[in-house]
Amino acid sequence: MKKALKVEPIDNVAIILEDIKKGDSCSYGDNKQQITNHDISFGHKIALIDISPGEDIVKYGQIIGYATQPIKKGDWVHNHNIQSDRGRMKKERPLR
């Protein structure tokens, strides 16, 4: 089984700790498991829950951005489906 890292209880994504293929399982936290919907490379994020457009993406207990499209549990989370808030003033964020 592949491993992933979830740091804080409020995180809705985990970090993949080794390359993983679509359909593989990864474990995180208290022996929780997640099946992947995509190939995901080391260091990238996997969704631990379904995330709707406009919802916050939380990693390491911090909001790192928001979903720009529906993200299903097990999906690869990256710049194709999220918008980062880093370096932006909150007022620049589109209304949700």
C-alpha positions in Angstrom: 0.0 0.0 0.0 1.2 3.5 -0.9 1.5 6.2 1.7 0.1 9.7 1.9 0.5 12.4 4.6 -2.5 14.2 6.2 -1.2 16.6 8.9 -4.2 18.3 10.5 -7.7 16.9 11.1 -9.2 19.7 9.0 -7.1 18.9 5.9 -9.3 17.9 2.9 -6.2 16.8 0.9 -3.2 14.6 1.6 0.2 14.6 0.1 1.3 11.5 -1.9 4.6 10.2 -0.5 5.4 7.9 -3.5 4.2 7.7 -7.1 0.8 6.1 -7.3 -1.3 4.7 -10.1 -5.0 5.1 -10.8 -6.9 2.5 -8.8 -4.2 2.0 -6.2 -4.9 2.6 -2.5 -3.0 4.9 -0.2 -3.1 5.1 3.5 -3.0 8.2 5.7 -3.7 9.3 9.2 -5.1 6.7 11.6 -4.9 3.9 9.0 -7.5 5.5 6.8 -7.3 4.5 3.1 -8.2 6.2 -0.1 -8.4 4.8 -3.7 -6.9 7.1 -6.3 -8.9 8.1 -9.4 -5.7 9.2 -11.3 -2.0 8.6 -11.5 -0.5 10.9 -8.9 3.2 11.8 -8.6 5.2 12.0 -5.4 4.5 15.3 -3.6 1.2 16.0 -5.2 -2.2 16.2 -3.5 -5.1 13.8 -3.4 -8.7 14.8 -2.4 -9.9 13.0 0.8 -13.5 14.2 0.3 -15.7 15.5 -2.5 -15.0 19.3 -2.9 -17.4 21.6 -4.7 -16.4 24.6 -6.9 -15.5 27.5 -4.6 -14.8 25.4 -1.5 -11.5 25.9 0.3 -8.6 23.5 -0.3 -7.0 22.8 3.1 -3.4 21.4 3.5 -1.3 21.4 6.6 -4.2 23.1 8.4 -4.1 26.1 6.1 -6.3 27.3 3.3 -4.1 27.1 0.2 -6.8 28.0 -2.4 -10.2 27.0 -3.6 -11.7 24.5 -6.1 -12.4 25.8 -9.6 -14.4 22.7 -10.6 -15.9 19.7 -8.8 -13.2 17.5 -7.3 -14.1 14.0 -6.3 -12.7 12.0 -3.4 -9.6 10.3 -4.7 -8.9 12.9 -7.5 -5.5 14.5 -8.1 -5.6 18.1 -6.8 -3.3 20.5 -8.6 -3.4 23.7 -10.6 -5.8 22.3 -13.2 -8.7 22.2 -10.6 -7.7 24.7 -7.9 -6.8 28.4 -7.8 -4.3 29.5 -5.2 -4.8 32.3 -2.8 -1.1 32.7 -2.1 0.2 36.1 -2.9 -3.3 37.5 -3.5 -5.3 39.9 -1.4 -8.6 38.2 -0.3 -10.6 40.9 -2.2 -9.2 39.6 -5.5 -10.8 36.2 -4.9 -14.0 35.7 -7.0 -17.2 35.7 -5.2 -18.5 32.2 -4.3 
